[in-house]
Amino acid sequence: MKKLLLLAVLIFGLHAQSVTKLKKACDLNNGLKCSNLGALYEAKRDYSKARKYYSKACSLNFGGGCSNLGELYYEGHGVKRDYVKAIKYYTKSCKLNSGPGCSNLGAVYHAGDGVRQNYSKARKYYNKACSLNFGLGCRNIGFLYYNSQGVKKDYSKVKKYFTKACNLNDGIACADLGHLYFVGQEIKQNYSKAKKYSSKACNLNNGKGCATLGTLYLAGAGVKQDASRGMKYIKKGCKLKDNRACSLYKKMKRKGY
């Protein structure tokens, strides 16, 4: 499971706050600041201090701290991997209405890590995360409907949840939604919407979105054909490590583009 809080982004925003100020606020029992301090230490791979501050944040009933603490146990960062403890902290986080905590808990049941795989419970917790406007939770519900996991395949619901996730700036959901409109897979093909969602995905630095957007410009599908612009987006997709973008970029370069 990937880290649900994008630490690099978070840390960028925290640089303006000195560690001293965060520690002072944490000493005054500010759960958010304790969790932020833990995130700073986790980014530095000082997992012992990260665990210390996440634990305090969680004890202060800050759900994000509980979720992050559970993630350390889930991944085995600085501690022995322990799914039981991970589930304990994810559960508390979700009860405290933390979207990441609910989504993490759903993912545990989705994968069957430390518990019996249960798609119904996965959907329950993803749904709560989504209702808390956590995009990953919405996207994961969409995947359950896409993959017929515990529910009947339903592309209208895939579209519904991917759209909400995309509106919440989940780049993967935007890219997948754009691709669905591009290929017309059980959803009426719509190049205009494919461009809209792929463009947003690319702006969110999702390589798949950039690849689809570049393809639209190369083919002139729903947009004025523009090979130069198409190659620009495909190149960006490759830099973002999308294999399809890299393959297409090399192919087009061999053709002289």
N, C-alpha and C positions, 0 to 999 in steps of 0.2 A: 504494500500500500504506500503510495507516495505521500509525502508530507502534505497535509491538507492546508496548512497555513504556508503561504509562499514566503519563506523566511527572508529570502533575498530582498523582496519588496518591502517587507516589514522592517528589516534592519535599516534599509535606506531611509525610511521615515523616522527611525529612532536615533540616527546619528546626531540629530540636533539636540537630543536629550543626553546629557552626560550620565555615565553609569552611577555617578555619585547622587545625582538627582533622582534617578530611578530607585536606587537603594533607599534613599530617604523616604520616598513615597511608599515603598514597599514596607519599610519599618513602621509606617503609619497605617499599615493594613489596607493599602490600596491594591486590590486583587489584580486589576488590569496592569498596573505598573510592575507587580511581581511577575506576572506572566510575560510581559515585555522584556523584563530583565532576563528571565529564563531563556527567551528566544535569542537574545544577544549572545548568551553563553552557548546555546546550542549551535548557533552559527559558527562559533569559534571551536566547536567540538569539545567544549568543556562540559561534558554530559553530567558530571557530578553536580556542578553548580546549577546547571539547567534544571536538573531534577529537584534540587533544593528549592528553587524559586517557583517552579511549577507546582510543587507540593504545597507551598505556602498559599499560592494563588487558589489552588483547589480547596484548601482548608478554609479559605475566606469565601467559598462558594462562588468563585469566578469560573464559569463553565469552560471558557477557553483554556484556562490553566489545567483543568482536569483532562480535557481532550489531549492537550500536548503531553501531559504526563503519561496518559495511556499510550500515546504514540511511541514514547521512549521504550515502554515495555513491549509494545507490539513489534517494534523493529529491533529490539535488543541493543539499543544505543546506551552504553555506559552501565547496562544492567544485563542480567541473564534474560533472554527472551521469555516472556511470561504472558500467555494469552489470557489467563484468568485475571491477572491484575489489569491488563489492558482493558478487558471487558468491564471490570469494576469501575475504572475511571471513565470510560466512555459512557457507561450507564449513568453515572452521576452527572457527567457533563450534559447529557441529553435531558435529564430531569431538570437541569438548570437552564434549559432552553438554548443550548449552544448548537447552532447548525452543524458545525464541524464534528462535534461529539456525536450527534444523531447520525450523521452520514457515516462516520467511522464505525459506529455500532452496526449500522445496516450492512456495511462492507464486510464485517466479521461474519455475519450470518449468511451473506451472499457467497462468501468464499468457503465457509465452514471451517474457520480457523479457531480451534479450541472449543468449538461447539458443533452440534449437528447442523449441517447446511439446511437453511430454512428460508426459502424465497419469500414466504409470507411475512416473516419478521423483518427480512431485509427491506421489503417494500414499505412496511409500517414505519421503520425508522428513516428510510429515505424520504418518505412522504412528510414526516415531521420536519426533517431538515429543509425540505423544499418549502414547506409552509412558513419556515423561519427565514425564507429568502436566501438560502445557501445554495448556490447554483449547482454544485456538484451533486447534491442530493436529488435535484430535479433531473439532471442528466442521467443519473444512475437508474431512476425510475424508467426513463425512456429506454435505457438499455434492456431492462427487464422485459418490457413490451416488445422490443426489437428482437430479442433472443428467445422469446416464449419461455421465460424462466418464472414458473409459478403463475403465469397468466397466459391468456391466449394472445398470439401475435396480433398487434393492433397498431397499424401505422398512424392512425389519427391521434392516438395517445403518444406515440413516439414523437410526432410533430409537436404536439401540445407541450410535452415536458422539455424537449430540446429547445423549443422557442423560449420558454420561460427561463431556462438555464442560460441561453444566449443573451436574453435581456438582462440577466444578472452578471453578464460579462464572463461567462465560462467559454473560453476560446475553443475547446474541443467540441462542445455542443454546437457552437456556431459553425465550425468546419463541417461537422457531420450533417447538420441541417442543410448547409450549402451544397454538399455533395449529393444528398438525397434529391434536392430540387434539380441538380445538374443532370443526374442520370435518369430521373423520373421513376425511381424505385418505389412502386406502390403509392407514390405521391405524384400528382400531375406535374410533368416537367415544366419548369418555369425558370428560364435563364435570368430573368430580372431578379427573382428572389435568390437564385443561386449566387449571383453577383453580390447582392446585399449582404447575405450571411457570410460568404467567403471573404468579402472585403473586411467585415468586422473581425472575423477570425484572424485574418492576416495582420490587422492592426493590433490585435492582442498577441501577436507573435506566435501564431500557430502555423506551422509549416504546411500542413495539409490544406488549410484555408488558402494560403498563398499559392499553392500548386493548382488548386481548382480555379482561382481567380486568374492566374496566368494562362491557364488552358482556355478560359473563356475569351481572353483577349487574342490569343493566338488563332483561335478558330473563328473569331468574330461572332460568337454566340451570345446574342442579347446585348452586345456592345459593338461599337465600331472596331473593326479588326485593327489591331495595333501590335505588331510582332515585337517591337522594341519594349513596349510596356509589358507585354506578356512575359518576355524574357526577364524583365526586372523582377516581376513577382515570383517567377519560378526560381530565379537565383536566390531570392530571399528565402523561399521555402527550403531550398537545399541547405542554406546556411543555418536554418533552423532544424536541420537534420531529418527532413522528410525524405524518405527513400524514393518515393514516386517523383518528387520534384527534382531530386538529383539525377535520376535516370533520364527524365525528360530533358533536363538542362543539357546533359552530355549529348543526348541524341540530337537536339536542335543545334548545338554548337558544331557537331559533325556535318550538319547540313548547311552550315555557313551563317547561321543567325547570330 
